[in-house]
Amino acid sequence: MKSICPFCGVGCGLELMTANNVVVSVKPDPEHVVSRGHICGKGSVAHEALTAWDRLYYPLKKVKGQLERTSWDDSIKYTIESIKNIQKKYGNDSVAFYGGCQNSLEEGYLFQKLARALGTNNVDSCARVCHDPSAKALKQIVGIGAGSNSATEIPKAKVVVVAGESITDSHPVLIQYFLAAKKNGAKIILIDPRTTRLAGFADLHLKVKPMSDIFLFNAVGNYLIQNSMIKQDFIDSRTEGYEEYKENVSKYTIELAAEQTGLAEKDIITFAKYVSEDRVIFSWGLGLTQSTGTKGIKSYLSLPLLTGNFGKEGAGAIVYRGQTNVQGSGDLIKPDVFPNGEMNDANSEALSRIWGFKPPICKGSSIPETFYGSKKIKALFIMGYNPVRTLPDRDKVKEFLGSLEFLVVQDIFMTDTAGYADVVLPAAAWAEKEGSVSSLDRLVKWRFKAVDPPGIARPDYEILSDLAKAAGYNFSANPKELFEEMKKVATVYSHLNIEDVMDYTKDSRYPNGELHLYEEKFATKSGKAKFVPVDAEKHNDGLILVTGRTVTRYNSDEVVNRIPGMQGYNLKLWINPVDAKNIGIEDGTMVKLKSKSGEMDITAKITDDVIPGVVFTYMHNPRINDIVSPEFDEETHTPKYKYTPVTVTK
């Protein structure tokens, strides 16, 4: 049975071999248009977590402080009654619905629809805490909150810029395209304070100080303008806001950028010359979104606008999304935007004609707004998401969950968050249901059901449909019907054909199947891309903790820890020799890592792979989120996981 890998945003094609209702092995699907017969080590054993020892088999309900087994009828009825009672007491906005990004498009769509049927726009997904700055910046500048180019176009580029992303660790299957690009003579530029494996074959590695990216991008923009290395015809005919941008970046010199980033002036100029070429792909990962965030990406995207690198094969923007359907969740589940567009009366009326009810017109609360200081949320519904393990400053997260009057968790495992729940609903995993997912390059593909879920666990779309019925609404539980309904609502998906989505050989990308967008016009109201001037801020020179991935692990390790042979790894703190000498430690010394949020003991690894002033460790161990401070992007409230001021002592 064909399926899509449940891990990163590449969305690799899999062939699942089954026997006696068990997936017994996984092979890469040679027909998939992006993965092309490749999978990584995690993908090859993805099926093993399906039979984990602690899968949830039946609904649980808290009775006298203990979770006890209950029936589906009781758990559904109790959940809706409890939510409605709390809304009667505190108002409709006292409840929130927050979902993960491992669910299908149809489930995410149904999830936010249920919340709005119950009268609240407090809906969000964990896309908020990773690439929401990317979506926000792209939407404002070019019109669609997704990458403009397919990953398969990387070999067509003359230059590929990678900012804040370790491809070999996070999206290893894409390395085939980088190798092909190198073979074709392309230059690879890496912007990262750490020496990742990609640095081994990069033509230029810019080891920038954390949070200094805007100084770099603005200075390069200014240099390109001052040296007539821009595409003036493209700027004049296809963009707006150029004069304001030009004036703003005029104060950003190469000298200032070198001082703030720690880079050599000659390397910044070399970078500027590379990106002035025709056919440049500008790509980025969480190192950018979880530090300078929305402002940093706006500054970065000005460079392809200056150089005319949009709307062509091998020229544009690629965002390295972290989860299989995080792009789709970000497209559909937002507290300040309806799935059909702006939150206004016209769009609410349009939804009412499809849904049979009119959703409220008022901005809801995002995940960070709710977990860090909101007093209004009294009931919370969480689907396929584990904030206790993944959000920063975990003590505050636990304190908030403990303050709730009612918590529902719908998941496949008894997670840390589920331990706080009043009701736990057992969900089917990725291979136990069907539905579509949207990958990092807008490719939408269908997962086919291979086996039944364990016990009486059920697909999320069936559970959500039954919850809606208990609330007095008739929502379909058929994923194919939901796909067609979603297309009517979310216009960016409206031209997709379900037969093409089910065919892994087809380039079924939204909005119209394009490998690259914006050949003739941008998707903004004016049809032109927007220059958005932003300014950089100077930051302190103390030690900064940066977190990242390693190829054998995945996000919070909730799934990988349940795969035999994958458990356990050495968690170390990477420290530059200069900083190690100042602290007075050697390789292997146990150190105390401390921030304003918390502290932990960890073994030091002395290495030149990080620049002075930066310490690095892997994000997969939940203890790290005791240290990461809840500082947020000012526009999207995305946590700055890649920028936490810390101290390190022996």
Buried (B, 14 or more C-beta within 10 A) or exposed (E): BBBBBBBBBBBBBBBBBBEEEEBEEBEBBEBBBBBBBBBBEBBBBBBBBBBBEEBBEBBBBBEEEEBEEBEBEEBBBBBBEBBBEBBEEBEBBBBBBBBBBBBBBBBBBBBBBBBBBBBBBBBBBBBBBBBBBBBBBBBBBBBBBBBBBBBBBBBBBBBBBBBBBBBBBBBBBBBBBBEBBBEEEBBBBBBBBBBBBBBEEBBBBBBBBBBBBBBBBBBBBBBBBBEEBBBEEBBEEBBBBBEEBBEBBEEBBBEBBBBBBBBEBEBBBBBBBBBBBBBBBBBBBBBBBBBBBBBBBBBBBBBBBBBBBBBBBBBBBBBBBBBBBBBBBBBBBBBBBBBBBEBEEEBBEBBEEEBEBBBBBEBBBBBBBBBBEBEBBBBBBBBBBBBBBBBBBBEBBBEBBEEBBBBBBBBBBBBBBBEBBBBBBBBBBBBBBBBBBBBBBBBBBBBBBBBEBBEEBBBBBBBBBBBBBBBEBEBBBBBBEBBBBBBBBBEBBBEBEBEBBBBBEBBBBBBEBBBBBBEEBBBBEEEBBBBBBBEBEEBEEEBBBBBBBBBBBBBBBBBBBBBEEBEEBEBBBBBBBEBBEEBEBEEEBEBEBBBEBBBBEBEBBBBEBBBBBBBBBBBBBBBBBBBBBBBBBEBBBBBBBBBBBBBBEE
